Amino acid sequence: MSIWRIPLADIDLGEEEKAAVTAVLERRWLTMGEETQQFEQEFADFVGATYAYAVSNCTVALHLACLALDLGPGDEVLVPSLTFVATAAAVRYVGATPRFVEITSEDDLTISPQALVDRITPRTRAIIVMHYGGYMCDMPSILEIARKNNLFVIEDAAHAPGASLNGQKAGVWGDVGCFSFFSNKNLSTGEGGMITTHRQDIAEKIRILRSHGMTALTWDRHQGHAWSYDVVTLGYNYRLDELRSTIGRVQLRKLEANNRRREALVDYYRQRLRKEVPEVSIPFSEHPGRSAYHLMPALLPLGVSRVEFMEAMKRRGIQTSVHYPPVHKFSAYQGIALFHGGGLPLTESVAQREVTLPLYPMLTETQVDEVVLAVREALLEIQPV
Ligand SMILES: *Cc1c(COP(=O)(O)O)cnc(C)c1O
């Protein structure tokens, strides 16, 4: 039982997922089989990617992306700081240096194209963008910058399965797209992820790196296609199993409808918050493209204590969260040569004021009303006039 009356997130899981898992168990083939292959094909078709590989999680997808693009020591990779730490950690796994880049504005929390240009050095090799909350980064501008400066583009699309801009989905704009199926994401399998690309050379590297650097896989041997193999590179075991893949296939079929439901809830939230608490600002007010509406971020008025606000929400049984503490402020990221000088004032100011409100497909309009009422009461309670 949850301690929350209204939790931050919840999963749309039911009989279909149970039946799918049971069917896989009864087939007695639990890894790298038909379910995973079909999940990959269906996901590739859904986002419009030429290649898609299921992996253990998005963190390893990001690692594989850096490996497949041959990033390494001496290379700099431009990343947002207003993201989950894995975006930057992947750069460090391969010995390259993350350089943190400012967000666009208080309304657009995605990486700023102008700030990207300002941080390019002769060592810069790649950009990792993150579609914050499911809202697309300015991909046309970012691709243009990448093309001019000969940089790779990796999309951390953990928040954005199904999001699109100019009719093109997240994860297929850059060289590689990385998705997460962690339990609080729009499509969840517990742990899990997907890596997409349109480049055949990168696809081949990813396929081999994902499974120990081996040329022939267990499934091929099971099918009688191969009995021997070579190991051609230092590889990893970053695979996804059949149980998670079959859950992923069911979840993928629900994704579009669930994203539309999230959209309706966000529209309703915006309308209600604007009316009841106009001093709270809601980012992405006029964002181009179609969001996957992963998060419902709000910015508290300047001077309001976020800790007290979150405590007041908790007393009302409503779970809130923060997306994100900026990565460049973490202990493990101190002392890395991150800046040419100066900090990230916009990122830091937004990160201090941001609160994420509950959002998931099964949330009701009545519950949104309750959350909005609680926001109003909480603000009154902690700043008595
Ligand atoms: C969740 C998340 C990840 C990591 O995903 P895992 O599947 O948990 O490894 C990476 N980046 C962002 C932006 C995320 O939200």
The ligand as a Gaussian input file, in Angstrom:
#p B3LYP/6-31G(d) Opt

LIG

0 1
 C       15.498000       7.412000     -16.278000
 C       16.526000       8.184000     -17.031000
 C       17.736000       7.634000     -17.449000
 C       18.210000       6.286000     -17.000000
 O       17.372000       5.281000     -17.375000
 P       17.569000       3.802000     -16.757000
 O       16.742000       2.980000     -17.697000
 O       17.021000       3.845000     -15.380000
 O       19.011000       3.475000     -16.816000
 C       18.585000       8.394000     -18.239000
 N       18.266000       9.645000     -18.573000
 C       17.121000      10.233000     -18.168000
 C       16.834000      11.625000     -18.586000
 C       16.224000       9.519000     -17.367000
 O       15.098000      10.123000     -16.958000

